[in-house]
């Protein structure tokens, strides 16, 4: 099968299952889809996981820092100031390769706000969604290669050097 068809099939099946069962498991469905998208936007495969998950989770921390700053800075426009400082830091942290996927950081921060500051629920759904992205890509690779012939292994006589 063609790669786009297989990724469509595997992602479709997993997305249907995620939609049906995530809320029953107490998981935030839309946040999982957000990080699933971040996984693919970060390039997919192992590298996509290693870029998306840390960036998403750091975004949750920056969101919490914004909320803390807005509540505790004794100045007018505390929310705006907190956001401005956090956004600068969210971009500057990208100098560290593990946090270089800036869109993932913004997505994690937005998810934190969108869940009304549910840090634990947001983090769990972000990790689950990135995992679903990886699994959909992995299983698509299995389907794509399912009908292809593999080279026959060398016989024992071919492996041994001639004397």
CORVENMO-V709423 format. One record per residue. RES is the residue in one letter. SS is DSSP state (hx for helix, st for strand, lp for the rest). PHI is phi in degrees with one decimal (NA if undefined). OMEGA is omega in whole degrees, -180 to 180 (none if undefined). Layout:
# CORVENMO-V709423
RES	SS	PHI	OMEGA
RES	SS	PHI	OMEGA
This chain:
# CORVENMO-V709423
X	lp	NA	179
X	lp	-76.7	-176
X	hx	-56.4	-179
X	hx	-67.8	177
X	hx	-69.5	-178
X	hx	-67.8	177
X	hx	-67.9	176
X	hx	-63.1	180
X	hx	-65.6	-176
X	hx	-67.5	179
X	hx	-65.7	179
X	hx	-62.8	179
X	hx	-62.9	-179
X	hx	-65.5	179
X	hx	-64.9	177
X	hx	-62.9	178
X	hx	-64.4	179
X	hx	-60.1	-180
X	hx	-63.0	-177
X	hx	-69.4	-169
X	hx	-109.8	-176
X	lp	-61.1	-179
X	lp	-67.8	176
X	lp	-63.4	179
X	lp	-91.4	179
X	lp	79.6	-179
X	lp	-101.1	-176
X	lp	-91.4	-171
X	hx	-56.3	-173
X	hx	-65.2	179
X	hx	-67.8	176
X	hx	-60.8	178
X	hx	-65.2	178
X	hx	-61.1	-179
X	hx	-74.3	174
X	hx	-59.4	178
X	hx	-64.3	178
X	hx	-61.3	178
X	hx	-55.7	-179
X	hx	-69.9	179
X	hx	-63.5	179
X	lp	-83.2	175
X	lp	106.3	178
X	lp	67.6	-180
X	hx	56.5	-180
X	hx	-60.6	180
X	hx	-61.2	177
X	hx	-62.8	176
X	hx	-64.4	-176
X	hx	-71.2	175
X	hx	-95.4	-172
X	hx	-70.9	-174
X	hx	-62.4	180
X	hx	-61.5	179
X	hx	-65.0	178
X	hx	-57.8	-178
X	hx	-67.6	177
X	hx	-65.8	177
X	hx	-61.8	176
X	hx	-62.6	179
X	hx	-63.1	178
X	hx	-66.5	176
X	hx	-61.0	178
X	hx	-63.9	178
X	hx	-65.0	178
X	hx	-63.2	180
X	hx	-61.9	179
X	hx	-61.9	-179
X	hx	-62.7	-180
X	hx	-64.1	-179
X	hx	-82.9	-171
X	hx	-115.3	177
X	lp	-77.6	-176
X	lp	-85.3	-179
X	lp	-135.6	173
X	lp	-63.7	179
X	lp	62.4	-179
X	hx	-59.3	180
X	hx	-65.2	180
X	hx	-60.9	179
X	hx	-65.7	179
X	hx	-62.0	179
X	hx	-63.8	-178
X	hx	-59.8	-180
X	hx	-64.6	-179
X	hx	-65.2	-180
X	hx	-64.2	175
X	hx	-58.8	-179
X	hx	-64.9	179
X	hx	-63.1	178
X	hx	-80.3	-178
X	hx	-65.7	-179
X	hx	-61.4	180
X	hx	-66.5	173
X	hx	-63.8	176
X	lp	-86.9	-170
X	hx	-55.0	-178
X	hx	-67.9	180
X	hx	-117.0	-174
X	lp	-77.4	-178
X	lp	-87.0	-175
X	hx	-56.4	179
X	hx	-57.5	178
X	hx	-66.0	178
X	hx	-66.3	178
X	hx	-63.9	179
X	hx	-64.3	178
X	hx	-63.2	178
X	hx	-64.6	179
X	hx	-62.9	179
X	hx	-62.6	178
X	hx	-59.7	178
X	hx	-66.6	-178
X	hx	-66.8	178
X	lp	-94.4	-179
X	lp	57.9	171
X	lp	70.7	176
X	lp	-90.2	-175
X	hx	-62.0	-177
X	hx	-64.4	-180
X	hx	-62.0	179
X	hx	-65.8	-178
X	hx	-62.4	-180
X	hx	-62.9	-180
X	hx	-66.9	178
X	hx	-63.5	179
X	hx	-66.9	180
X	hx	-61.8	-179
X	hx	-64.5	177
X	hx	-64.1	176
X	hx	-62.8	176
X	hx	-64.7	176
X	hx	-60.4	179
X	hx	-60.2	-177
X	hx	-66.0	178
X	hx	-65.4	178
X	hx	-70.0	180
X	hx	-62.1	-179
X	hx	-67.6	175
X	hx	-63.1	177
X	hx	-62.7	177
X	hx	-63.7	180
X	hx	-66.8	-179
X	hx	-60.6	-177
X	hx	-92.5	-174
X	lp	-60.5	-176
X	lp	-93.0	-177
X	lp	-82.5	178
X	lp	-76.6	176
X	lp	-93.0	178
X	lp	-63.0	-180
X	lp	-67.8	178
X	lp	-66.4	179
X	lp	-67.1	178
X	lp	-72.1	-178
X	hx	-61.3	-180
X	hx	-69.8	179
X	hx	-73.7	-178
X	hx	-79.4	-175
X	lp	-86.9	179
X	lp	-69.8	178
X	lp	-72.2	-179
X	lp	-98.1	none
